[in-house]
Amino acid sequence: MDTEQVDFSDKTVGVIGAGVMGTALLKGMLAAELLPTKNLRAAVATNGSRDRIAEDLEIPVACGYPPEWIADTDVFLLCVKPHRVVEILDRLKSSGTLRPHALIISIAAGTKIAEIESSLPGFAVIRAMPNTPCLIGAGVTVISPGNHVKPEHMAIAEQVFASVGKVWTLGEHHLDAVTAVSGSGPAYIYLMMESLADGAVKVGLPRDIAFQLVSQTMLGAAMMLQGTGKHPATLKDEVTTPAGCTISALLTMEDGRIRSTLARAVEEATRTAAGLGRKGTH
Ligand SMILES: NC(=O)c1ccc[n+]([C@@H]2O[C@H](COP(=O)([O-])OP(=O)(O)OC[C@H]3O[C@@H](n4cnc5c(N)ncnc54)[C@H](OP(=O)(O)O)[C@@H]3O)[C@@H](O)[C@H]2O)c1
């Protein structure tokens, strides 16, 4: 997870699909001063998004095809929905202006490196799976190299995603599981937080206080896991006094099969993630 620093401030980076994730990456790169504003550019589908992002970030934003900045771009970040990736790659290729040494980084869930490489033979392709906490610089991203990727390409990708959180490198065969665990993971945690807050409201706490208590408890527990290096079961046992209220709550959760429900949810999400890049899926 240690990021090798490489100066790519002379490169140009274009984000195709400056939506939720694409905009987070643009803002992260700008905040980390990885490269000057003049070396960043974006593309979106609608005029409204173009005007909003151009005004917000003060970078050139293309709308429609082909983005006029293709020929001047060294690194492409593909941040469109998975079902749009192949169409975009085809258009990049047919523009005839793509630099032969351009690096393609895709965050599209379920879209395999082989699909991208077959659209752009010989190009360096990196697949990445970030998550929405990237919006506040607390993201998790796993990156996987394609067949033509060199160490300097990985160093660029690591720095791009390190600007919005933590980065790990894994083989692509793990990426559907990563999608199911950390890509979708924030939604599972929100559901758990909402449920715990509902319980707090049921026993009389105001909802706003409940959310604060629950979210700080989640944060603290996550920090305990990371900071102590202990197994979660050990940390759980440390909270659980004999005949106390924690064990009452834990056994109630076990009656509801909380462990297998969560584990099976990840398994099911992994299966779904594997099909995301296919035609007709989002
Ligand atoms: N959201 C997550 O939690 C998450 C996590 C990990 C990975 N991902 C992946 O990230 C990708 C983007 O997700 P998102 O949530 O950021 O989606 P999003 O907010 O809907 O953004 C998609 C962007 O793509 C733009 N777009 C659509 N067609 C385009 C085209 N032909 N040319 C240029 N831009 C085009 C849209 O433009 P307009 O704004 O003009 O419509 C929009 O800005 C997906 O592939 C997803 O699998 C998402």
The ligand as a MOL file (V3000), in Angstrom:
LIG
                    3D

  0  0  0     0  0            999 V3000
M  V30 BEGIN CTAB
M  V30 COUNTS 48 52 0 0 0
M  V30 BEGIN ATOM
M  V30 1 N -20.8230 5.1680 -7.2170 0
M  V30 2 C -20.0910 4.2090 -6.6460 0
M  V30 3 O -20.2330 3.8670 -5.4700 0
M  V30 4 C -19.0080 3.5360 -7.4520 0
M  V30 5 C -18.0080 2.8470 -6.7830 0
M  V30 6 C -17.0140 2.2430 -7.5470 0
M  V30 7 C -17.0610 2.3070 -8.9290 0
M  V30 8 N -18.0660 2.9520 -9.5290 0 CHG=1
M  V30 9 C -18.0990 2.9980 -10.9890 0
M  V30 10 O -17.9140 4.3350 -11.3420 0
M  V30 11 C -18.5610 4.5770 -12.5770 0
M  V30 12 C -19.3170 5.8780 -12.4800 0
M  V30 13 O -20.2440 5.8070 -11.4320 0
M  V30 14 P -20.8960 7.1400 -10.8500 0
M  V30 15 O -21.6670 6.7200 -9.6600 0
M  V30 16 O -19.8630 8.2070 -10.7300 0 CHG=-1
M  V30 17 O -21.8850 7.4970 -12.0640 0
M  V30 18 P -22.5650 8.8900 -12.4450 0
M  V30 19 O -22.5450 9.8330 -11.2900 0
M  V30 20 O -23.8570 8.5770 -13.0890 0
M  V30 21 O -21.5790 9.5010 -13.5340 0
M  V30 22 C -21.5110 9.0310 -14.8390 0
M  V30 23 C -21.0000 10.1770 -15.6700 0
M  V30 24 O -20.8120 9.7060 -16.9990 0
M  V30 25 C -21.1830 10.7520 -17.8680 0
M  V30 26 N -21.4160 10.2070 -19.1950 0
M  V30 27 C -22.4170 9.3960 -19.6140 0
M  V30 28 N -22.2720 9.1240 -20.9260 0
M  V30 29 C -21.1550 9.7920 -21.3220 0
M  V30 30 C -20.4890 9.9230 -22.5400 0
M  V30 31 N -20.9330 9.3010 -23.6350 0
M  V30 32 N -19.3580 10.6840 -22.5960 0
M  V30 33 C -18.8870 11.2990 -21.5010 0
M  V30 34 N -19.4780 11.2110 -20.2960 0
M  V30 35 C -20.6010 10.4680 -20.2140 0
M  V30 36 C -22.3970 11.3630 -17.2270 0
M  V30 37 O -22.6050 12.6600 -17.7480 0
M  V30 38 P -23.8510 13.5680 -17.3040 0
M  V30 39 O -23.5120 14.0550 -15.9140 0
M  V30 40 O -23.8490 14.6680 -18.2810 0
M  V30 41 O -25.0540 12.6840 -17.3500 0
M  V30 42 C -21.9650 11.3730 -15.7640 0
M  V30 43 O -21.2370 12.5520 -15.4680 0
M  V30 44 C -19.4340 3.3640 -12.8770 0
M  V30 45 O -18.8560 2.5980 -13.9100 0
M  V30 46 C -19.4230 2.5820 -11.5900 0
M  V30 47 O -19.4460 1.1850 -11.8400 0
M  V30 48 C -19.0340 3.6080 -8.8370 0
M  V30 END ATOM
M  V30 BEGIN BOND
M  V30 1 1 1 2
M  V30 2 2 2 3
M  V30 3 1 2 4
M  V30 4 1 4 5
M  V30 5 2 4 48
M  V30 6 2 5 6
M  V30 7 1 6 7
M  V30 8 2 7 8
M  V30 9 1 8 9
M  V30 10 1 8 48
M  V30 11 1 9 10
M  V30 12 1 9 46
M  V30 13 1 10 11
M  V30 14 1 11 12
M  V30 15 1 11 44
M  V30 16 1 12 13
M  V30 17 1 13 14
M  V30 18 2 14 15
M  V30 19 1 14 16
M  V30 20 1 14 17
M  V30 21 1 17 18
M  V30 22 2 18 19
M  V30 23 1 18 20
M  V30 24 1 18 21
M  V30 25 1 21 22
M  V30 26 1 22 23
M  V30 27 1 23 24
M  V30 28 1 23 42
M  V30 29 1 24 25
M  V30 30 1 25 26
M  V30 31 1 25 36
M  V30 32 1 26 27
M  V30 33 1 26 35
M  V30 34 2 27 28
M  V30 35 1 28 29
M  V30 36 1 29 30
M  V30 37 2 29 35
M  V30 38 1 30 31
M  V30 39 2 30 32
M  V30 40 1 32 33
M  V30 41 2 33 34
M  V30 42 1 34 35
M  V30 43 1 36 37
M  V30 44 1 36 42
M  V30 45 1 37 38
M  V30 46 2 38 39
M  V30 47 1 38 40
M  V30 48 1 38 41
M  V30 49 1 42 43
M  V30 50 1 44 45
M  V30 51 1 44 46
M  V30 52 1 46 47
M  V30 END BOND
M  V30 END CTAB
M  END
